């Protein structure tokens, strides 16, 4: 059973996801709209300004598609490499499954790595991977809390969510507000997994202790390529998560003015596009496309 996030957290997550993913769908719609006009020899898209805009739109779409394909390739490669990792010891695995019954359909594997790391891969056949450092340096309750945290990511389908966010909003399109919201999204998702994991074990102190130990031993020599226990690898983020687990801090539910303006712009752009969706692709100029480029002589005289 999943411990539900507060309505404010859910709303903030929904708004951030909308802002980060919406531009790609709007971009695709504009590409179709522009190409349709260009193929029908619309003057707006054939003149230099319109042609330049169309080229920029197509280039941006190409970047998104390349990023999506690259992420699919990396995910496939990662899943294949994980199959070569040894499974977790049977006795430890049985103890974890007894404490966390929802692990029944989850595979547990060990990542030979001398650094604190845990992450989840896959959504149809999920695998939780624990680094050998975690198994050797955390006690039984801390390991259980760590696995519960990763199980929470599986229950909320966070890996799939972040896959699409990073694929459809590559690098925040170079826009600082979008980059900051993606970072904020990571914080909220990790906080939600912490809260749910603590609910599953009934022991938030164990997860707080595990995060504290991880924070003291952070290293970049063995980083995970996906959403993981350490989040973005920042010690400050780990301290914030510990404080929120202990009730010393509330989740940061910020949605700044710049992003609100961006969301408003996306709404206006989408409404404008739909308003002319059934018109001629000259941005609603109601022109005769062929005669605009090749005017026919007046034969009335």
Phi and psi restraints in degrees (value plus and minus 20) as a CYANA .aco file:
   2 UNK   PHI    -112.7   -72.7
   2 UNK   PSI     112.6   152.6
   3 UNK   PHI     -96.5   -56.5
   3 UNK   PSI      96.6   136.6
   4 UNK   PHI     -88.9   -48.9
   4 UNK   PSI     120.1   160.1
   5 UNK   PHI     -93.8   -53.8
   5 UNK   PSI     138.5   178.5
   6 UNK   PHI     -85.4   -45.4
   6 UNK   PSI     133.3   173.3
   7 UNK   PHI     -76.3   -36.3
   7 UNK   PSI     -55.1   -15.1
   8 UNK   PHI     -85.8   -45.8
   8 UNK   PSI     -61.8   -21.8
   9 UNK   PHI     -85.1   -45.1
   9 UNK   PSI     -64.1   -24.1
  10 UNK   PHI     -81.4   -41.4
  10 UNK   PSI     -62.0   -22.0
  11 UNK   PHI     -85.0   -45.0
  11 UNK   PSI     -63.2   -23.2
  12 UNK   PHI     -82.8   -42.8
  12 UNK   PSI     -63.2   -23.2
  13 UNK   PHI     -80.3   -40.3
  13 UNK   PSI     -64.4   -24.4
  14 UNK   PHI     -82.8   -42.8
  14 UNK   PSI     -61.7   -21.7
  15 UNK   PHI     -86.0   -46.0
  15 UNK   PSI     -63.3   -23.3
  16 UNK   PHI     -84.3   -44.3
  16 UNK   PSI     -63.5   -23.5
  17 UNK   PHI     -82.5   -42.5
  17 UNK   PSI     -61.4   -21.4
  18 UNK   PHI     -81.7   -41.7
  18 UNK   PSI     -64.7   -24.7
  19 UNK   PHI     -85.2   -45.2
  19 UNK   PSI     -57.5   -17.5
  20 UNK   PHI    -101.5   -61.5
  20 UNK   PSI     -49.1    -9.1
  21 UNK   PHI    -118.3   -78.3
  21 UNK   PSI     -51.4   -11.4
  22 UNK   PHI     -74.5   -34.5
  22 UNK   PSI     -64.0   -24.0
  23 UNK   PHI     -74.3   -34.3
  23 UNK   PSI     -56.0   -16.0
  24 UNK   PHI     -86.9   -46.9
  24 UNK   PSI     -60.8   -20.8
  25 UNK   PHI     -89.5   -49.5
  25 UNK   PSI     -57.8   -17.8
  26 UNK   PHI     -85.9   -45.9
  26 UNK   PSI     -58.5   -18.5
  27 UNK   PHI     -82.2   -42.2
  27 UNK   PSI     -63.4   -23.4
  28 UNK   PHI     -82.6   -42.6
  28 UNK   PSI     -62.1   -22.1
  29 UNK   PHI     -83.2   -43.2
  29 UNK   PSI     -61.2   -21.2
  30 UNK   PHI     -85.6   -45.6
  30 UNK   PSI     -56.0   -16.0
  31 UNK   PHI     -81.6   -41.6
  31 UNK   PSI     -66.9   -26.9
  32 UNK   PHI     -82.2   -42.2
  32 UNK   PSI     -62.9   -22.9
  33 UNK   PHI     -82.8   -42.8
  33 UNK   PSI     -67.2   -27.2
  34 UNK   PHI     -87.4   -47.4
  34 UNK   PSI     -62.6   -22.6
  35 UNK   PHI     -84.8   -44.8
  35 UNK   PSI     -57.5   -17.5
  36 UNK   PHI     -81.7   -41.7
  36 UNK   PSI     -63.5   -23.5
  37 UNK   PHI     -86.8   -46.8
  37 UNK   PSI     -59.9   -19.9
  38 UNK   PHI     -85.7   -45.7
  38 UNK   PSI     -62.2   -22.2
  39 UNK   PHI     -87.0   -47.0
  39 UNK   PSI     -48.1    -8.1
  40 UNK   PHI    -112.7   -72.7
  40 UNK   PSI      -6.3    33.7
  41 UNK   PHI      41.8    81.8
  41 UNK   PSI      18.3    58.3
  42 UNK   PHI     -90.0   -50.0
  42 UNK   PSI     112.9   152.9
  43 UNK   PHI     -80.9   -40.9
  43 UNK   PSI     -56.5   -16.5
  44 UNK   PHI     -76.8   -36.8
  44 UNK   PSI     -59.7   -19.7
  45 UNK   PHI    -112.4   -72.4
  45 UNK   PSI     -31.8     8.2
  46 UNK   PHI    -112.9   -72.9
  46 UNK   PSI     -44.7    -4.7
  47 UNK   PHI     -93.4   -53.4
  47 UNK   PSI     134.6   174.6
  48 UNK   PHI     -68.7   -28.7
  48 UNK   PSI     -66.7   -26.7
  49 UNK   PHI     -80.8   -40.8
  49 UNK   PSI     -66.8   -26.8
  50 UNK   PHI     -86.7   -46.7
  50 UNK   PSI     -60.6   -20.6
  51 UNK   PHI     -83.5   -43.5
  51 UNK   PSI     -57.6   -17.6
  52 UNK   PHI     -85.6   -45.6
  52 UNK   PSI     -63.1   -23.1
  53 UNK   PHI     -81.7   -41.7
  53 UNK   PSI     -63.7   -23.7
  54 UNK   PHI     -82.8   -42.8
  54 UNK   PSI     -60.0   -20.0
  55 UNK   PHI     -83.4   -43.4
  55 UNK   PSI     -61.6   -21.6
  56 UNK   PHI     -84.0   -44.0
  56 UNK   PSI     -62.7   -22.7
  57 UNK   PHI     -81.3   -41.3
  57 UNK   PSI     -64.4   -24.4
  58 UNK   PHI     -86.5   -46.5
  58 UNK   PSI     -57.5   -17.5
  59 UNK   PHI     -84.4   -44.4
  59 UNK   PSI     -64.0   -24.0
  60 UNK   PHI     -82.3   -42.3
  60 UNK   PSI     -59.9   -19.9
  61 UNK   PHI     -84.9   -44.9
  61 UNK   PSI     -58.1   -18.1
  62 UNK   PHI     -82.7   -42.7
  62 UNK   PSI     -59.3   -19.3
  63 UNK   PHI     -81.6   -41.6
  63 UNK   PSI     -64.2   -24.2
  64 UNK   PHI     -83.3   -43.3
  64 UNK   PSI     -64.0   -24.0
  65 UNK   PHI     -84.9   -44.9
  65 UNK   PSI     -62.9   -22.9
  66 UNK   PHI     -82.6   -42.6
  66 UNK   PSI     -62.1   -22.1
  67 UNK   PHI     -84.1   -44.1
  67 UNK   PSI     -61.0   -21.0
  68 UNK   PHI     -82.2   -42.2
  68 UNK   PSI     -67.4   -27.4
  69 UNK   PHI     -83.1   -43.1
  69 UNK   PSI     -59.1   -19.1
  70 UNK   PHI     -85.4   -45.4
  70 UNK   PSI     -60.5   -20.5
  71 UNK   PHI     -85.8   -45.8
  71 UNK   PSI     -58.1   -18.1
  72 UNK   PHI     -83.1   -43.1
  72 UNK   PSI     -62.6   -22.6
  73 UNK   PHI     -82.6   -42.6
  73 UNK   PSI     -65.4   -25.4
  74 UNK   PHI     -84.7   -44.7
  74 UNK   PSI     -59.5   -19.5
  75 UNK   PHI     -84.4   -44.4
  75 UNK   PSI     -61.7   -21.7
  76 UNK   PHI     -84.2   -44.2
  76 UNK   PSI     -62.9   -22.9
  77 UNK   PHI     -84.2   -44.2
  77 UNK   PSI     -59.5   -19.5
  78 UNK   PHI     -85.6   -45.6
  78 UNK   PSI     -64.2   -24.2
  79 UNK   PHI     -81.3   -41.3
  79 UNK   PSI     -58.8   -18.8
  80 UNK   PHI     -85.7   -45.7
  80 UNK   PSI     -60.4   -20.4
  81 UNK   PHI     -88.8   -48.8
  81 UNK   PSI     -51.7   -11.7
  82 UNK   PHI     -87.9   -47.9
  82 UNK   PSI     -51.4   -11.4
  83 UNK   PHI     -82.7   -42.7
  83 UNK   PSI     -40.8    -0.8
  84 UNK   PHI    -108.6   -68.6
  84 UNK   PSI     -25.3    14.7
  85 UNK   PHI    -100.7   -60.7
  85 UNK   PSI     124.6   164.6
  86 UNK   PHI     -88.3   -48.3
  86 UNK   PSI     126.7   166.7
  87 UNK   PHI     -92.1   -52.1
  87 UNK   PSI     138.6   178.6
  88 UNK   PHI     -86.1   -46.1
  88 UNK   PSI     127.3   167.3
  89 UNK   PHI     -68.6   -28.6
  89 UNK   PSI     116.5   156.5
  90 UNK   PHI     -79.1   -39.1
  90 UNK   PSI     -60.9   -20.9
  91 UNK   PHI     -86.2   -46.2
  91 UNK   PSI     -62.7   -22.7
  92 UNK   PHI     -87.4   -47.4
  92 UNK   PSI     -58.7   -18.7
  93 UNK   PHI     -83.9   -43.9
  93 UNK   PSI     -62.8   -22.8
  94 UNK   PHI     -83.8   -43.8
  94 UNK   PSI     -59.9   -19.9
  95 UNK   PHI     -84.9   -44.9
  95 UNK   PSI     -60.5   -20.5
  96 UNK   PHI     -86.4   -46.4
  96 UNK   PSI     -61.2   -21.2
  97 UNK   PHI     -88.6   -48.6
  97 UNK   PSI     -49.2    -9.2
  98 UNK   PHI     -89.6   -49.6
  98 UNK   PSI     -59.5   -19.5
  99 UNK   PHI     -96.4   -56.4
  99 UNK   PSI     -55.6   -15.6
 100 UNK   PHI    -141.9  -101.9
 100 UNK   PSI      65.0   105.0
 101 UNK   PHI     -77.2   -37.2
 101 UNK   PSI     -46.1    -6.1
 102 UNK   PHI     -89.5   -49.5
 102 UNK   PSI     -25.2    14.8
 103 UNK   PHI     -98.7   -58.7
 103 UNK   PSI     -18.6    21.4
 104 UNK   PHI     -73.0   -33.0
 104 UNK   PSI     -59.8   -19.8
 105 UNK   PHI    -125.0   -85.0
 105 UNK   PSI      -1.2    38.8
 106 UNK   PHI    -132.0   -92.0
 106 UNK   PSI     114.2   154.2
 107 UNK   PHI    -108.6   -68.6
 107 UNK   PSI     118.8   158.8
 108 UNK   PHI    -133.3   -93.3
 108 UNK   PSI     105.8   145.8
 109 UNK   PHI    -152.5  -112.5
 109 UNK   PSI     143.0   183.0
 110 UNK   PHI    -132.4   -92.4
 110 UNK   PSI     110.8   150.8
 111 UNK   PHI    -120.6   -80.6
 111 UNK   PSI      88.2   128.2
 112 UNK   PHI     -84.0   -44.0
 112 UNK   PSI      80.6   120.6
 113 UNK   PHI    -179.2  -139.2
 113 UNK   PSI     110.7   150.7
 114 UNK   PHI    -110.4   -70.4
 114 UNK   PSI      33.2    73.2
 115 UNK   PHI    -172.8  -132.8
 115 UNK   PSI     131.6   171.6
 116 UNK   PHI     -94.5   -54.5
 116 UNK   PSI      93.8   133.8
 117 UNK   PHI    -175.4  -135.4
 117 UNK   PSI     122.6   162.6
 118 UNK   PHI    -171.5  -131.5
 118 UNK   PSI     117.1   157.1
 119 UNK   PHI    -175.7  -135.7
 119 UNK   PSI     146.2   186.2
 120 UNK   PHI    -138.0   -98.0
 120 UNK   PSI     118.7   158.7
 121 UNK   PHI    -149.3  -109.3
 121 UNK   PSI     118.0   158.0
 122 UNK   PHI      67.4   107.4
 122 UNK   PSI     136.6   176.6
 123 UNK   PHI    -148.7  -108.7
 123 UNK   PSI     -48.4    -8.4
 124 UNK   PHI    -100.5   -60.5
 124 UNK   PSI     -65.4   -25.4
 125 UNK   PHI    -145.5  -105.5
 125 UNK   PSI      56.9    96.9
 126 UNK   PHI     -86.6   -46.6
 126 UNK   PSI     126.7   166.7
 127 UNK   PHI    -148.9  -108.9
 127 UNK   PSI     109.3   149.3
 128 UNK   PHI    -120.7   -80.7
 128 UNK   PSI     106.2   146.2
 129 UNK   PHI    -133.0   -93.0
 129 UNK   PSI     107.7   147.7
 130 UNK   PHI    -134.8   -94.8
 130 UNK   PSI     114.3   154.3
 131 UNK   PHI     -92.5   -52.5
 131 UNK   PSI     133.4   173.4
 132 UNK   PHI     -81.7   -41.7
 132 UNK   PSI     -48.6    -8.6
 133 UNK   PHI     -81.6   -41.6
 133 UNK   PSI     -62.7   -22.7
 134 UNK   PHI     -81.9   -41.9
 134 UNK   PSI     -64.5   -24.5
 135 UNK   PHI     -85.2   -45.2
 135 UNK   PSI     -54.6   -14.6
 136 UNK   PHI    -103.1   -63.1
 136 UNK   PSI     -45.6    -5.6
 137 UNK   PHI    -131.6   -91.6
 137 UNK   PSI     -33.3     6.7
 138 UNK   PHI    -121.7   -81.7
 138 UNK   PSI     127.0   167.0
 139 UNK   PHI     -99.4   -59.4
 139 UNK   PSI     158.3   198.3
 140 UNK   PHI     -80.1   -40.1
 140 UNK   PSI     -63.9   -23.9
 141 UNK   PHI     -86.5   -46.5
 141 UNK   PSI     -57.4   -17.4
 142 UNK   PHI     -88.9   -48.9
 142 UNK   PSI     -58.6   -18.6
 143 UNK   PHI     -84.8   -44.8
 143 UNK   PSI     -62.3   -22.3
 144 UNK   PHI     -80.8   -40.8
 144 UNK   PSI     -63.0   -23.0
 145 UNK   PHI     -83.7   -43.7
 145 UNK   PSI     -58.9   -18.9
 146 UNK   PHI     -84.4   -44.4
 146 UNK   PSI     -64.8   -24.8
 147 UNK   PHI     -85.4   -45.4
 147 UNK   PSI     -57.2   -17.2
 148 UNK   PHI     -83.3   -43.3
 148 UNK   PSI     -58.0   -18.0
 149 UNK   PHI     -80.5   -40.5
 149 UNK   PSI     -65.6   -25.6
 150 UNK   PHI     -88.3   -48.3
 150 UNK   PSI     -56.0   -16.0
 151 UNK   PHI     -82.2   -42.2
 151 UNK   PSI     -56.7   -16.7
 152 UNK   PHI     -82.1   -42.1
 152 UNK   PSI     -59.3   -19.3
 153 UNK   PHI     -80.4   -40.4
 153 UNK   PSI     -59.1   -19.1
 154 UNK   PHI     -86.3   -46.3
 154 UNK   PSI     -65.0   -25.0
 155 UNK   PHI     -82.6   -42.6
 155 UNK   PSI     -55.9   -15.9
 156 UNK   PHI    -110.1   -70.1
 156 UNK   PSI     -20.9    19.1
 157 UNK   PHI      35.4    75.4
 157 UNK   PSI      21.9    61.9
 158 UNK   PHI     -88.6   -48.6
 158 UNK   PSI     -55.6   -15.6
 159 UNK   PHI     -82.4   -42.4
 159 UNK   PSI     -63.3   -23.3
 160 UNK   PHI     -85.4   -45.4
 160 UNK   PSI     -61.3   -21.3
 161 UNK   PHI     -80.3   -40.3
 161 UNK   PSI     -69.2   -29.2
 162 UNK   PHI     -89.6   -49.6
 162 UNK   PSI     -48.8    -8.8
 163 UNK   PHI     -79.6   -39.6
 163 UNK   PSI     -66.8   -26.8
 164 UNK   PHI     -92.3   -52.3
 164 UNK   PSI     -57.1   -17.1
 165 UNK   PHI     -82.6   -42.6
 165 UNK   PSI     -67.4   -27.4
 166 UNK   PHI     -91.3   -51.3
 166 UNK   PSI     -45.3    -5.3
 167 UNK   PHI     -99.9   -59.9
 167 UNK   PSI     -60.4   -20.4
 168 UNK   PHI    -110.6   -70.6
 168 UNK   PSI     -32.2     7.8
 169 UNK   PHI    -152.2  -112.2
 169 UNK   PSI      42.8    82.8
 170 UNK   PHI     -81.5   -41.5
 170 UNK   PSI      98.0   138.0
 171 UNK   PHI      40.9    80.9
 171 UNK   PSI       1.5    41.5
 172 UNK   PHI      42.2    82.2
 172 UNK   PSI       3.0    43.0
 173 UNK   PHI      35.2    75.2
 173 UNK   PSI       5.9    45.9
 174 UNK   PHI      55.2    95.2
 174 UNK   PSI     -13.2    26.8
 175 UNK   PHI    -116.0   -76.0
 175 UNK   PSI     105.0   145.0
 176 UNK   PHI     -77.9   -37.9
 176 UNK   PSI     -63.1   -23.1
 177 UNK   PHI     -79.1   -39.1
 177 UNK   PSI     -58.5   -18.5
 178 UNK   PHI     -90.3   -50.3
 178 UNK   PSI     -60.2   -20.2
 179 UNK   PHI     -81.7   -41.7
 179 UNK   PSI     -61.6   -21.6
 180 UNK   PHI     -86.8   -46.8
 180 UNK   PSI     -55.9   -15.9
 181 UNK   PHI     -91.7   -51.7
 181 UNK   PSI     -52.5   -12.5
 182 UNK   PHI     -85.4   -45.4
 182 UNK   PSI     -60.9   -20.9
 183 UNK   PHI     -83.3   -43.3
 183 UNK   PSI     -61.9   -21.9
 184 UNK   PHI     -84.0   -44.0
 184 UNK   PSI     -57.8   -17.8
 185 UNK   PHI     -80.3   -40.3
 185 UNK   PSI     -62.0   -22.0
 186 UNK   PHI     -80.7   -40.7
 186 UNK   PSI     -63.2   -23.2
 187 UNK   PHI     -81.2   -41.2
 187 UNK   PSI     -66.6   -26.6
 188 UNK   PHI     -85.4   -45.4
 188 UNK   PSI     -59.3   -19.3
 189 UNK   PHI     -86.3   -46.3
 189 UNK   PSI     -61.5   -21.5
 190 UNK   PHI     -86.1   -46.1
 190 UNK   PSI     -59.3   -19.3
 191 UNK   PHI     -84.3   -44.3
 191 UNK   PSI     -59.9   -19.9
 192 UNK   PHI     -84.9   -44.9
 192 UNK   PSI     -60.3   -20.3
 193 UNK   PHI     -86.9   -46.9
 193 UNK   PSI     -57.7   -17.7
 194 UNK   PHI     -81.4   -41.4
 194 UNK   PSI     -66.2   -26.2
 195 UNK   PHI     -84.1   -44.1
 195 UNK   PSI     -65.1   -25.1
 196 UNK   PHI     -86.8   -46.8
 196 UNK   PSI     -61.8   -21.8
 197 UNK   PHI     -81.2   -41.2
 197 UNK   PSI     -62.1   -22.1
 198 UNK   PHI     -84.4   -44.4
 198 UNK   PSI     -55.4   -15.4
 199 UNK   PHI     -86.3   -46.3
 199 UNK   PSI     -59.9   -19.9
 200 UNK   PHI     -86.3   -46.3
 200 UNK   PSI     -56.8   -16.8
 201 UNK   PHI    -114.6   -74.6
 201 UNK   PSI     -41.4    -1.4
 202 UNK   PHI      50.2    90.2
 202 UNK   PSI      -0.4    39.6
 203 UNK   PHI    -160.6  -120.6
 203 UNK   PSI      56.3    96.3
 204 UNK   PHI     -84.5   -44.5
 204 UNK   PSI     -46.1    -6.1
 205 UNK   PHI     -85.5   -45.5
 205 UNK   PSI     -52.4   -12.4
 206 UNK   PHI     -86.0   -46.0
 206 UNK   PSI     -62.3   -22.3
 207 UNK   PHI     -88.7   -48.7
 207 UNK   PSI     -59.4   -19.4
 208 UNK   PHI     -80.9   -40.9
 208 UNK   PSI     -60.4   -20.4
 209 UNK   PHI     -85.4   -45.4
 209 UNK   PSI     -62.1   -22.1
 210 UNK   PHI     -82.9   -42.9
 210 UNK   PSI     -63.5   -23.5
 211 UNK   PHI     -84.7   -44.7
 211 UNK   PSI     -55.5   -15.5
 212 UNK   PHI     -84.7   -44.7
 212 UNK   PSI     -64.8   -24.8
 213 UNK   PHI     -83.3   -43.3
 213 UNK   PSI     -61.4   -21.4
 214 UNK   PHI     -82.4   -42.4
 214 UNK   PSI     -63.1   -23.1
 215 UNK   PHI     -81.3   -41.3
 215 UNK   PSI     -52.2   -12.2
 216 UNK   PHI     -95.7   -55.7
 216 UNK   PSI     -36.7     3.3
 217 UNK   PHI    -144.5  -104.5
 217 UNK   PSI       5.5    45.5
 218 UNK   PHI     -82.6   -42.6
 218 UNK   PSI     119.3   159.3
 219 UNK   PHI    -168.4  -128.4
 219 UNK   PSI     131.6   171.6
 220 UNK   PHI    -113.6   -73.6
 220 UNK   PSI     -15.3    24.7
 221 UNK   PHI     -97.9   -57.9
 221 UNK   PSI     -34.0     6.0
 222 UNK   PHI    -164.8  -124.8
 222 UNK   PSI      44.3    84.3
 223 UNK   PHI    -103.8   -63.8
 223 UNK   PSI     129.5   169.5
 224 UNK   PHI    -108.8   -68.8
 224 UNK   PSI     121.8   161.8
 225 UNK   PHI    -104.9   -64.9
 225 UNK   PSI     -15.6    24.4
 226 UNK   PHI    -155.4  -115.4
 226 UNK   PSI     159.0   199.0
 227 UNK   PHI     -73.0   -33.0
 227 UNK   PSI     104.9   144.9
 228 UNK   PHI    -160.5  -120.5
 228 UNK   PSI     157.1   197.1
 229 UNK   PHI     -77.1   -37.1
 229 UNK   PSI     -57.2   -17.2
 230 UNK   PHI    -104.4   -64.4
 230 UNK   PSI     -18.4    21.6
 231 UNK   PHI      44.5    84.5
 231 UNK   PSI    -139.2   -99.2
 232 UNK   PHI    -114.8   -74.8
 232 UNK   PSI      -5.0    35.0
 233 UNK   PHI      56.3    96.3
 233 UNK   PSI      -3.5    36.5
 234 UNK   PHI    -116.7   -76.7
 234 UNK   PSI     108.9   148.9
 235 UNK   PHI     -85.4   -45.4
 235 UNK   PSI     -53.7   -13.7
 236 UNK   PHI     -85.8   -45.8
 236 UNK   PSI     -56.9   -16.9
 237 UNK   PHI     -86.0   -46.0
 237 UNK   PSI     -60.0   -20.0
 238 UNK   PHI     -83.2   -43.2
 238 UNK   PSI     -61.4   -21.4
 239 UNK   PHI     -83.2   -43.2
 239 UNK   PSI     -59.2   -19.2
 240 UNK   PHI     -83.8   -43.8
 240 UNK   PSI     -62.4   -22.4
 241 UNK   PHI     -85.4   -45.4
 241 UNK   PSI     -58.9   -18.9
 242 UNK   PHI     -83.7   -43.7
 242 UNK   PSI     -63.2   -23.2
 243 UNK   PHI     -82.6   -42.6
 243 UNK   PSI     -58.8   -18.8
 244 UNK   PHI     -90.6   -50.6
 244 UNK   PSI     -55.8   -15.8
 245 UNK   PHI     -82.7   -42.7
 245 UNK   PSI     -58.2   -18.2
 246 UNK   PHI    -104.5   -64.5
 246 UNK   PSI     -19.5    20.5
 247 UNK   PHI      59.4    99.4
 247 UNK   PSI      -7.4    32.6
 248 UNK   PHI    -104.3   -64.3
 248 UNK   PSI     -39.5     0.5
 249 UNK   PHI    -157.1  -117.1
 249 UNK   PSI     128.1   168.1
 250 UNK   PHI    -114.8   -74.8
 250 UNK   PSI     133.2   173.2
 251 UNK   PHI     -75.9   -35.9
 251 UNK   PSI     121.6   161.6
 252 UNK   PHI    -104.5   -64.5
 252 UNK   PSI      87.1   127.1
 253 UNK   PHI    -124.6   -84.6
 253 UNK   PSI      41.4    81.4
 254 UNK   PHI    -112.6   -72.6
 254 UNK   PSI     121.1   161.1
 255 UNK   PHI    -162.0  -122.0
 255 UNK   PSI      66.9   106.9
 256 UNK   PHI     -87.9   -47.9
 256 UNK   PSI     149.9   189.9
 257 UNK   PHI     -83.4   -43.4
 257 UNK   PSI     -57.4   -17.4
 258 UNK   PHI     -81.2   -41.2
 258 UNK   PSI     -61.6   -21.6
 259 UNK   PHI     -91.7   -51.7
 259 UNK   PSI     -55.3   -15.3
 260 UNK   PHI     -81.7   -41.7
 260 UNK   PSI     -60.3   -20.3
 261 UNK   PHI     -86.4   -46.4
 261 UNK   PSI     -58.5   -18.5
 262 UNK   PHI     -83.6   -43.6
 262 UNK   PSI     -63.1   -23.1
 263 UNK   PHI     -82.4   -42.4
 263 UNK   PSI     -60.7   -20.7
 264 UNK   PHI     -82.6   -42.6
 264 UNK   PSI     -61.2   -21.2
 265 UNK   PHI     -82.5   -42.5
 265 UNK   PSI     -59.9   -19.9
 266 UNK   PHI     -84.9   -44.9
 266 UNK   PSI     -60.1   -20.1
 267 UNK   PHI     -82.9   -42.9
 267 UNK   PSI     -65.1   -25.1
 268 UNK   PHI     -84.8   -44.8
 268 UNK   PSI     -64.6   -24.6
 269 UNK   PHI     -81.6   -41.6
 269 UNK   PSI     -61.1   -21.1
 270 UNK   PHI     -86.7   -46.7
 270 UNK   PSI     -63.4   -23.4
 271 UNK   PHI     -82.1   -42.1
 271 UNK   PSI     -61.4   -21.4
 272 UNK   PHI     -84.0   -44.0
 272 UNK   PSI     -61.5   -21.5
 273 UNK   PHI     -84.8   -44.8
 273 UNK   PSI     -63.4   -23.4
 274 UNK   PHI     -87.7   -47.7
 274 UNK   PSI     -52.0   -12.0
 275 UNK   PHI     -82.3   -42.3
 275 UNK   PSI     -50.9   -10.9
 276 UNK   PHI    -130.4   -90.4
 276 UNK   PSI      -4.5    35.5
 277 UNK   PHI     -83.5   -43.5
 277 UNK   PSI     -49.3    -9.3
 278 UNK   PHI    -124.9   -84.9
 278 UNK   PSI      -9.7    30.3
 279 UNK   PHI    -116.5   -76.5
 279 UNK   PSI     158.8   198.8
 280 UNK   PHI     -87.9   -47.9
 280 UNK   PSI     128.2   168.2
 281 UNK   PHI     -95.5   -55.5
 281 UNK   PSI       8.2    48.2
 282 UNK   PHI    -120.4   -80.4
 282 UNK   PSI      16.4    56.4
 283 UNK   PHI      35.1    75.1
 283 UNK   PSI      21.9    61.9
 284 UNK   PHI      53.6    93.6
 284 UNK   PSI       4.7    44.7
 285 UNK   PHI     -98.7   -58.7
 285 UNK   PSI     -26.5    13.5
 286 UNK   PHI      36.7    76.7
 286 UNK   PSI      23.3    63.3
 287 UNK   PHI    -121.7   -81.7
 287 UNK   PSI     142.0   182.0
 288 UNK   PHI    -107.1   -67.1
 288 UNK   PSI      90.4   130.4
 289 UNK   PHI     -78.4   -38.4
 289 UNK   PSI     -64.7   -24.7
 290 UNK   PHI     -88.6   -48.6
 290 UNK   PSI     -63.9   -23.9
 291 UNK   PHI     -94.7   -54.7
 291 UNK   PSI     -35.7     4.3
 292 UNK   PHI     -89.1   -49.1
 292 UNK   PSI     -55.1   -15.1
 293 UNK   PHI    -112.0   -72.0
 293 UNK   PSI     -58.0   -18.0
 294 UNK   PHI    -145.2  -105.2
 294 UNK   PSI      60.3   100.3
 295 UNK   PHI     -78.7   -38.7
 295 UNK   PSI     117.8   157.8
 296 UNK   PHI    -108.5   -68.5
 296 UNK   PSI     122.1   162.1
 297 UNK   PHI     -85.3   -45.3
 297 UNK   PSI     126.7   166.7
 298 UNK   PHI     -98.9   -58.9
 298 UNK   PSI      94.8   134.8
 299 UNK   PHI    -121.4   -81.4
 299 UNK   PSI      -7.3    32.7
 300 UNK   PHI     -95.5   -55.5
 300 UNK   PSI     -39.0     1.0
